[in-house]
Amino acid sequence: MITDVDTIQLKKIRYAVSRANKLACWKNICLVKSFAARFMLQRRGIASVMYLGLQIRNGKELFAHAWLVSGGFHVTPKGITDYKKIYSI
């Protein structure tokens, strides 16, 4: 079960990853942000699950996305579109 202390840590990590993304000279994609947040959580001993998903748009375009969840809290966002979960780590 997620505690208030964990929620504060999760929000800080989400903010740090988002802020670092703005300072990078390249556009970090969802997979890079999810891995960065995952490593930060592991260093603090907080469990998380990374999801990889796919979506087919217009019947032919394939889109991939990654997001990170810890105790029901989305550390990196899933987004508003539905992705079919194909793998979780």
Contacts in CASP RR format, 6 or more apart in sequence:
PFRMAT RR
TARGET T0000
AUTHOR 0000-0000-0000
METHOD contacts of the structure
MODEL  1
MITDVDTIQLKKIRYAVSRANKLACWKNICLVKSFAARFMLQRRGIASVM
YLGLQIRNGKELFAHAWLVSGGFHVTPKGITDYKKIYSI
1 71 0 8 1.000
2 10 0 8 1.000
2 70 0 8 1.000
2 71 0 8 1.000
2 72 0 8 1.000
2 73 0 8 1.000
6 46 0 8 1.000
6 70 0 8 1.000
6 71 0 8 1.000
6 73 0 8 1.000
7 73 0 8 1.000
9 44 0 8 1.000
9 46 0 8 1.000
10 41 0 8 1.000
10 46 0 8 1.000
10 70 0 8 1.000
10 73 0 8 1.000
10 75 0 8 1.000
13 37 0 8 1.000
13 40 0 8 1.000
13 41 0 8 1.000
13 75 0 8 1.000
14 37 0 8 1.000
14 75 0 8 1.000
14 76 0 8 1.000
16 40 0 8 1.000
17 33 0 8 1.000
17 36 0 8 1.000
17 37 0 8 1.000
17 40 0 8 1.000
17 75 0 8 1.000
17 76 0 8 1.000
18 33 0 8 1.000
20 28 0 8 1.000
20 36 0 8 1.000
21 27 0 8 1.000
21 28 0 8 1.000
21 33 0 8 1.000
28 36 0 8 1.000
30 65 0 8 1.000
30 66 0 8 1.000
30 67 0 8 1.000
30 76 0 8 1.000
31 52 0 8 1.000
31 66 0 8 1.000
33 66 0 8 1.000
33 76 0 8 1.000
34 50 0 8 1.000
34 66 0 8 1.000
34 67 0 8 1.000
34 68 0 8 1.000
34 75 0 8 1.000
34 76 0 8 1.000
35 50 0 8 1.000
37 48 0 8 1.000
37 68 0 8 1.000
37 75 0 8 1.000
37 76 0 8 1.000
38 48 0 8 1.000
38 50 0 8 1.000
38 68 0 8 1.000
41 47 0 8 1.000
41 48 0 8 1.000
41 68 0 8 1.000
41 70 0 8 1.000
41 75 0 8 1.000
42 48 0 8 1.000
46 70 0 8 1.000
47 70 0 8 1.000
47 71 0 8 1.000
48 68 0 8 1.000
48 69 0 8 1.000
48 70 0 8 1.000
48 71 0 8 1.000
48 75 0 8 1.000
49 68 0 8 1.000
49 69 0 8 1.000
49 70 0 8 1.000
49 88 0 8 1.000
49 89 0 8 1.000
50 66 0 8 1.000
50 67 0 8 1.000
50 68 0 8 1.000
50 88 0 8 1.000
50 89 0 8 1.000
51 66 0 8 1.000
51 67 0 8 1.000
51 68 0 8 1.000
51 69 0 8 1.000
51 78 0 8 1.000
51 85 0 8 1.000
51 87 0 8 1.000
51 88 0 8 1.000
52 64 0 8 1.000
52 65 0 8 1.000
52 66 0 8 1.000
52 85 0 8 1.000
52 86 0 8 1.000
52 87 0 8 1.000
52 88 0 8 1.000
52 89 0 8 1.000
53 64 0 8 1.000
53 65 0 8 1.000
53 66 0 8 1.000
53 83 0 8 1.000
53 84 0 8 1.000
53 85 0 8 1.000
53 86 0 8 1.000
53 87 0 8 1.000
54 62 0 8 1.000
54 63 0 8 1.000
54 64 0 8 1.000
54 65 0 8 1.000
54 83 0 8 1.000
54 84 0 8 1.000
54 86 0 8 1.000
55 62 0 8 1.000
55 63 0 8 1.000
55 65 0 8 1.000
55 81 0 8 1.000
55 82 0 8 1.000
55 83 0 8 1.000
55 84 0 8 1.000
56 62 0 8 1.000
56 63 0 8 1.000
57 63 0 8 1.000
63 83 0 8 1.000
65 78 0 8 1.000
65 79 0 8 1.000
65 83 0 8 1.000
66 76 0 8 1.000
67 74 0 8 1.000
67 76 0 8 1.000
67 77 0 8 1.000
67 78 0 8 1.000
67 79 0 8 1.000
68 74 0 8 1.000
68 75 0 8 1.000
68 76 0 8 1.000
69 75 0 8 1.000
69 78 0 8 1.000
END
